[in-house]
């Protein structure tokens, strides 16, 4: 049967409290030593018992650990000029590296500086270029479709305005009240569907023949003779 969980609170019984302290102290110091050896870390542990007895462990020396701790604490303290300078230096170095990587990728996208790339790198670069080109073409086609739809809409509006204007000028109503448009071409009236584009055409004026009076013609002949 497994052990039950122990409530994390002060143990009232002094004997039990002392036994638990001894066990957990030894376990904590053992874990600190293992951490220092396995991870090459500098570890320092100080423990004071309830009777003011000191137990400690340091992977190097406790003085070295404390000095390093105080120095790191001072450098990381907010508002410290030294820590801020180091922080911004690290940020600047990271940004320079990112800019260098972006410039290198851009040159490779333009087909430059491909000497150090192998077949796999070139295939990946080719795939990226194809995806980029496909995205550009899709965006271009979408813009063209939007422009065509807008031109079509404007054309329909203009056509509707022309139909309404034609109704105001030439529109009539038949006996049943149906609205029709009439226009005359070559002397014939033709009904026009309001949903069909209207094409107006001007006809050439017909020349009129004026007969010259016979008397005036005769007088003109006499004057010539």
C-alpha positions as CSV (number, residue, x, y, z in Angstrom):
1,X,0.0,0.0,0.0
2,X,1.5,3.4,-1.0
3,X,2.2,6.1,1.4
4,X,-0.3,8.9,1.7
5,X,0.5,12.5,0.9
6,X,1.9,14.6,3.8
7,X,0.3,18.0,4.3
8,X,2.8,20.8,3.8
9,X,2.5,22.5,7.2
10,X,4.5,22.7,10.4
11,X,4.8,19.4,12.2
12,X,3.7,19.9,15.8
13,X,5.5,16.9,17.3
14,X,9.1,17.9,17.9
15,X,10.5,14.4,17.4
16,X,8.7,13.9,14.1
17,X,9.8,17.3,13.1
18,X,13.4,16.6,13.8
19,X,13.3,13.3,11.9
20,X,11.7,14.9,8.9
21,X,14.3,17.7,8.9
22,X,17.2,15.3,9.0
23,X,15.8,13.2,6.1
24,X,14.9,16.1,3.9
25,X,18.1,18.0,4.6
26,X,20.2,15.1,3.5
27,X,18.1,14.6,0.4
28,X,18.4,18.3,-0.5
29,X,22.2,18.3,-0.1
30,X,22.4,15.1,-2.1
31,X,20.3,16.7,-4.9
32,X,22.5,19.8,-4.9
33,X,25.7,17.8,-5.3
34,X,24.2,15.7,-8.1
35,X,23.0,18.9,-9.9
36,X,26.5,20.4,-9.7
37,X,28.2,17.2,-11.0
38,X,25.7,16.3,-13.8
39,X,25.1,19.8,-15.1
40,X,28.4,21.5,-14.4
41,X,26.6,24.1,-12.4
42,X,27.9,26.2,-9.5
43,X,25.6,25.3,-6.6
44,X,25.5,26.6,-3.0
45,X,23.1,25.6,-0.3
46,X,22.8,26.9,3.2
47,X,20.4,25.5,5.8
48,X,19.7,26.7,9.3
49,X,17.9,24.4,11.6
50,X,15.4,25.5,14.3
51,X,18.2,25.2,16.8
52,X,20.4,27.7,14.7
53,X,22.7,24.9,13.5
54,X,24.2,25.5,10.0
55,X,24.4,22.9,7.3
56,X,25.8,23.9,3.9
57,X,27.1,22.7,0.6
58,X,29.0,24.5,-2.2
59,X,30.3,23.0,-5.4
60,X,33.3,25.4,-5.3
61,X,33.4,27.5,-2.2
62,X,30.5,29.2,-0.3
63,X,32.3,32.6,-0.5
64,X,32.6,32.3,-4.3
65,X,29.0,31.4,-4.6
66,X,27.9,34.3,-2.4
67,X,30.0,36.8,-4.3
68,X,28.8,35.6,-7.6
69,X,25.2,35.8,-6.4
70,X,25.6,39.4,-5.1
71,X,27.2,40.5,-8.4
72,X,24.5,38.9,-10.5
73,X,21.8,40.4,-8.3
74,X,23.3,43.8,-8.6
75,X,23.6,43.6,-12.4
76,X,20.1,42.4,-12.8
77,X,18.6,45.0,-10.6
78,X,16.2,47.4,-12.4
79,X,17.5,50.8,-13.1
80,X,21.2,49.7,-13.0
81,X,23.1,51.4,-15.9
82,X,25.5,48.5,-16.2
83,X,22.7,45.9,-16.5
84,X,20.9,48.1,-19.0
85,X,23.9,48.5,-21.2
86,X,24.6,44.8,-21.2
87,X,20.9,44.2,-22.0
88,X,20.9,46.5,-25.0
89,X,24.2,45.1,-26.3
90,X,22.7,41.7,-26.3
91,X,19.5,43.0,-28.1
92,X,21.7,44.8,-30.7
93,X,23.7,41.6,-31.3
94,X,20.5,39.6,-31.8
95,X,19.0,42.2,-34.2
96,X,22.3,42.3,-36.2
97,X,22.2,38.5,-36.6
98,X,18.6,38.6,-37.7
99,X,19.3,41.3,-40.2
100,X,22.2,39.3,-41.6
101,X,20.0,36.3,-42.0
102,X,17.3,38.2,-43.7
103,X,19.8,39.8,-46.2
104,X,21.2,36.4,-46.9
105,X,17.8,34.9,-47.6
106,X,16.9,37.9,-49.8
107,X,20.0,37.4,-51.9
108,X,19.3,33.7,-52.3
109,X,15.7,34.5,-53.3
110,X,17.2,36.8,-56.0
111,X,19.4,33.9,-57.2
112,X,22.6,35.2,-55.7
113,X,25.2,33.5,-53.4
114,X,24.0,30.0,-54.1
115,X,27.5,28.5,-53.9
116,X,27.2,26.9,-50.5
117,X,23.8,25.4,-51.0
118,X,23.3,21.7,-51.6
119,X,20.5,20.0,-53.6
120,X,18.1,19.9,-50.7
121,X,18.7,23.6,-49.9
122,X,18.1,24.5,-53.6
123,X,14.9,22.4,-53.7
124,X,13.6,24.1,-50.6
125,X,14.5,27.5,-52.1
126,X,12.7,26.6,-55.3
127,X,9.6,25.5,-53.4
128,X,9.6,28.8,-51.5
129,X,9.9,30.8,-54.8
130,X,7.0,28.8,-56.4
131,X,4.8,29.4,-53.3
132,X,5.6,33.1,-53.4
133,X,4.9,33.3,-57.2
134,X,1.6,31.5,-56.8
135,X,0.6,33.9,-54.1
136,X,1.5,36.9,-56.2
137,X,-0.5,35.5,-59.2
138,X,-3.5,34.8,-57.0
139,X,-3.4,38.3,-55.7
140,X,-3.1,39.8,-59.2
141,X,-6.0,37.7,-60.5
142,X,-8.1,38.8,-57.6
143,X,-7.4,42.5,-58.2
144,X,-8.2,42.1,-61.9
145,X,-11.5,40.3,-61.1
146,X,-12.4,43.1,-58.7
147,X,-11.7,45.7,-61.3
148,X,-13.8,43.9,-63.9
149,X,-16.7,43.5,-61.5
150,X,-16.5,47.2,-60.6
151,X,-16.4,48.2,-64.3
152,X,-19.4,45.9,-65.0
153,X,-21.3,47.5,-62.1
154,X,-20.5,51.0,-63.3
155,X,-21.6,50.0,-66.9
156,X,-24.9,48.6,-65.6
157,X,-25.5,51.8,-63.6
158,X,-24.8,54.0,-66.7
159,X,-27.1,51.8,-68.8
160,X,-29.8,52.0,-66.2
161,X,-29.5,55.8,-66.1
162,X,-29.7,55.9,-69.9
163,X,-32.9,53.8,-69.8
164,X,-34.4,56.0,-67.2
165,X,-33.5,59.1,-69.2
166,X,-34.9,57.6,-72.4
167,X,-38.2,56.8,-70.5
168,X,-38.5,60.4,-69.4
169,X,-38.0,61.7,-73.0
170,X,-39.8,59.0,-75.1
171,X,-41.5,56.7,-72.7
172,X,-45.3,56.0,-73.2
173,X,-47.9,53.7,-71.6
174,X,-50.3,51.5,-73.5
175,X,-53.9,50.7,-72.6
176,X,-53.0,48.1,-70.0
177,X,-50.6,50.6,-68.3
178,X,-47.4,48.7,-69.3
179,X,-44.5,51.0,-69.7
180,X,-42.9,50.9,-73.2
181,X,-40.3,52.9,-75.0
182,X,-40.9,54.0,-78.6
183,X,-38.4,55.4,-80.9
184,X,-38.7,56.1,-84.6
185,X,-36.3,54.9,-87.2
186,X,-36.9,55.2,-90.9
187,X,-40.5,56.4,-90.3
188,X,-41.4,53.3,-88.2
189,X,-42.1,53.2,-84.4
190,X,-40.4,50.3,-82.6
191,X,-41.0,49.2,-79.0
192,X,-37.8,49.1,-76.9
193,X,-37.2,46.7,-74.0
194,X,-36.0,48.8,-71.0
195,X,-33.6,46.0,-70.1
196,X,-31.8,46.1,-73.4
197,X,-29.2,48.7,-74.2
198,X,-30.4,51.6,-76.2
199,X,-28.6,52.5,-79.4
200,X,-29.5,55.8,-80.8
201,X,-28.5,56.7,-84.4
202,X,-29.0,60.0,-86.3
203,X,-30.2,59.7,-89.9
204,X,-28.9,61.9,-92.6
205,X,-31.3,64.8,-93.6
206,X,-33.1,64.1,-96.9
207,X,-32.5,66.6,-99.6
208,X,-35.6,68.5,-100.8
209,X,-36.1,69.3,-104.5
210,X,-37.4,72.7,-105.2
211,X,-39.0,73.2,-108.7
212,X,-37.9,76.4,-110.4
213,X,-40.9,78.4,-111.7
214,X,-41.2,78.1,-115.5
215,X,-41.6,81.9,-115.8
216,X,-38.4,82.6,-114.0
217,X,-36.6,80.1,-116.2
218,X,-37.8,81.7,-119.3
219,X,-36.8,85.2,-118.1
220,X,-33.4,83.9,-117.4
221,X,-33.1,82.5,-120.9
222,X,-34.2,85.8,-122.4
223,X,-31.6,87.7,-120.4
224,X,-28.9,85.3,-121.6
225,X,-29.8,85.9,-125.2
